[in-house]
Amino acid sequence: MKKYINKLSKTSKYSYYLVIPKEIIDKYGWKEKQKLVVKDKGRGKLEIHDWRRK
């Protein structure tokens, strides 16, 4: 697995963003404006996956 090092940037008083490399976006087939779920797994780890309607 290739390692990417990116900076966390602030967009407003309450929001931040992180750029995800295009290679990863293509690998998972994600599209612009697609809903994604971000879970805090603790110990500095985040889990990102597709949003699924229940």
mmCIF file of the C-alpha atoms, coordinates in Angstrom:
data_MODEL
# 
_entry.id   MODEL 
# 
loop_
_atom_site.group_PDB 
_atom_site.id 
_atom_site.type_symbol 
_atom_site.label_atom_id 
_atom_site.label_alt_id 
_atom_site.label_comp_id 
_atom_site.label_asym_id 
_atom_site.label_entity_id 
_atom_site.label_seq_id 
_atom_site.pdbx_PDB_ins_code 
_atom_site.Cartn_x 
_atom_site.Cartn_y 
_atom_site.Cartn_z 
_atom_site.occupancy 
_atom_site.B_iso_or_equiv 
_atom_site.pdbx_formal_charge 
_atom_site.auth_seq_id 
_atom_site.auth_comp_id 
_atom_site.auth_asym_id 
_atom_site.auth_atom_id 
_atom_site.pdbx_PDB_model_num 
ATOM 1  C CA . MET A 1 1  ? 0.000   0.000  0.000  1.00 0.00 ? 1  MET A CA 1 
ATOM 2  C CA . LYS A 1 2  ? 1.376   3.384  -0.994 1.00 0.00 ? 2  LYS A CA 1 
ATOM 3  C CA . LYS A 1 3  ? 1.667   5.963  1.802  1.00 0.00 ? 3  LYS A CA 1 
ATOM 4  C CA . TYR A 1 4  ? 0.401   9.516  1.259  1.00 0.00 ? 4  TYR A CA 1 
ATOM 5  C CA . ILE A 1 5  ? 1.252   12.424 3.553  1.00 0.00 ? 5  ILE A CA 1 
ATOM 6  C CA . ASN A 1 6  ? -1.145  15.386 3.322  1.00 0.00 ? 6  ASN A CA 1 
ATOM 7  C CA . LYS A 1 7  ? -1.830  18.463 5.426  1.00 0.00 ? 7  LYS A CA 1 
ATOM 8  C CA . LEU A 1 8  ? -5.111  19.093 7.200  1.00 0.00 ? 8  LEU A CA 1 
ATOM 9  C CA . SER A 1 9  ? -6.505  22.483 6.110  1.00 0.00 ? 9  SER A CA 1 
ATOM 10 C CA . LYS A 1 10 ? -9.115  24.732 7.703  1.00 0.00 ? 10 LYS A CA 1 
ATOM 11 C CA . THR A 1 11 ? -12.028 26.008 5.591  1.00 0.00 ? 11 THR A CA 1 
ATOM 12 C CA . SER A 1 12 ? -14.076 27.824 8.227  1.00 0.00 ? 12 SER A CA 1 
ATOM 13 C CA . LYS A 1 13 ? -14.381 28.169 11.971 1.00 0.00 ? 13 LYS A CA 1 
ATOM 14 C CA . TYR A 1 14 ? -15.825 24.646 12.342 1.00 0.00 ? 14 TYR A CA 1 
ATOM 15 C CA . SER A 1 15 ? -14.699 22.739 9.223  1.00 0.00 ? 15 SER A CA 1 
ATOM 16 C CA . TYR A 1 16 ? -11.501 21.145 7.988  1.00 0.00 ? 16 TYR A CA 1 
ATOM 17 C CA . TYR A 1 17 ? -10.636 19.238 4.835  1.00 0.00 ? 17 TYR A CA 1 
ATOM 18 C CA . LEU A 1 18 ? -8.094  16.677 3.722  1.00 0.00 ? 18 LEU A CA 1 
ATOM 19 C CA . VAL A 1 19 ? -7.279  16.042 0.077  1.00 0.00 ? 19 VAL A CA 1 
ATOM 20 C CA . ILE A 1 20 ? -7.649  12.380 -0.888 1.00 0.00 ? 20 ILE A CA 1 
ATOM 21 C CA . PRO A 1 21 ? -5.433  11.384 -3.849 1.00 0.00 ? 21 PRO A CA 1 
ATOM 22 C CA . LYS A 1 22 ? -7.241  10.677 -7.139 1.00 0.00 ? 22 LYS A CA 1 
ATOM 23 C CA . GLU A 1 23 ? -5.766  7.161  -7.240 1.00 0.00 ? 23 GLU A CA 1 
ATOM 24 C CA . ILE A 1 24 ? -7.694  6.241  -4.072 1.00 0.00 ? 24 ILE A CA 1 
ATOM 25 C CA . ILE A 1 25 ? -10.918 7.851  -5.344 1.00 0.00 ? 25 ILE A CA 1 
ATOM 26 C CA . ASP A 1 26 ? -10.644 5.860  -8.588 1.00 0.00 ? 26 ASP A CA 1 
ATOM 27 C CA . LYS A 1 27 ? -9.825  2.621  -6.717 1.00 0.00 ? 27 LYS A CA 1 
ATOM 28 C CA . TYR A 1 28 ? -13.106 2.765  -4.781 1.00 0.00 ? 28 TYR A CA 1 
ATOM 29 C CA . GLY A 1 29 ? -15.187 4.197  -7.635 1.00 0.00 ? 29 GLY A CA 1 
ATOM 30 C CA . TRP A 1 30 ? -16.227 7.291  -5.667 1.00 0.00 ? 30 TRP A CA 1 
ATOM 31 C CA . LYS A 1 31 ? -17.758 10.205 -7.590 1.00 0.00 ? 31 LYS A CA 1 
ATOM 32 C CA . GLU A 1 32 ? -18.001 13.948 -6.986 1.00 0.00 ? 32 GLU A CA 1 
ATOM 33 C CA . LYS A 1 33 ? -20.707 14.886 -4.422 1.00 0.00 ? 33 LYS A CA 1 
ATOM 34 C CA . GLN A 1 34 ? -21.113 11.237 -3.368 1.00 0.00 ? 34 GLN A CA 1 
ATOM 35 C CA . LYS A 1 35 ? -22.152 10.746 0.263  1.00 0.00 ? 35 LYS A CA 1 
ATOM 36 C CA . LEU A 1 36 ? -19.477 9.115  2.429  1.00 0.00 ? 36 LEU A CA 1 
ATOM 37 C CA . VAL A 1 37 ? -19.543 8.059  6.088  1.00 0.00 ? 37 VAL A CA 1 
ATOM 38 C CA . VAL A 1 38 ? -16.582 9.040  8.293  1.00 0.00 ? 38 VAL A CA 1 
ATOM 39 C CA . LYS A 1 39 ? -16.219 7.128  11.577 1.00 0.00 ? 39 LYS A CA 1 
ATOM 40 C CA . ASP A 1 40 ? -13.769 7.932  14.374 1.00 0.00 ? 40 ASP A CA 1 
ATOM 41 C CA . LYS A 1 41 ? -12.113 4.614  15.244 1.00 0.00 ? 41 LYS A CA 1 
ATOM 42 C CA . GLY A 1 42 ? -9.954  6.103  18.033 1.00 0.00 ? 42 GLY A CA 1 
ATOM 43 C CA . ARG A 1 43 ? -6.157  6.195  18.335 1.00 0.00 ? 43 ARG A CA 1 
ATOM 44 C CA . GLY A 1 44 ? -5.891  8.606  15.397 1.00 0.00 ? 44 GLY A CA 1 
ATOM 45 C CA . LYS A 1 45 ? -7.712  6.384  12.897 1.00 0.00 ? 45 LYS A CA 1 
ATOM 46 C CA . LEU A 1 46 ? -10.669 7.267  10.676 1.00 0.00 ? 46 LEU A CA 1 
ATOM 47 C CA . GLU A 1 47 ? -12.804 4.899  8.635  1.00 0.00 ? 47 GLU A CA 1 
ATOM 48 C CA . ILE A 1 48 ? -14.359 6.200  5.399  1.00 0.00 ? 48 ILE A CA 1 
ATOM 49 C CA . HIS A 1 49 ? -16.925 4.201  3.440  1.00 0.00 ? 49 HIS A CA 1 
ATOM 50 C CA . ASP A 1 50 ? -19.925 4.600  1.126  1.00 0.00 ? 50 ASP A CA 1 
ATOM 51 C CA . TRP A 1 51 ? -23.154 5.875  2.635  1.00 0.00 ? 51 TRP A CA 1 
ATOM 52 C CA . ARG A 1 52 ? -25.891 3.282  2.257  1.00 0.00 ? 52 ARG A CA 1 
ATOM 53 C CA . ARG A 1 53 ? -29.595 3.980  2.657  1.00 0.00 ? 53 ARG A CA 1 
ATOM 54 C CA . LYS A 1 54 ? -31.104 1.745  5.350  1.00 0.00 ? 54 LYS A CA 1 
# 
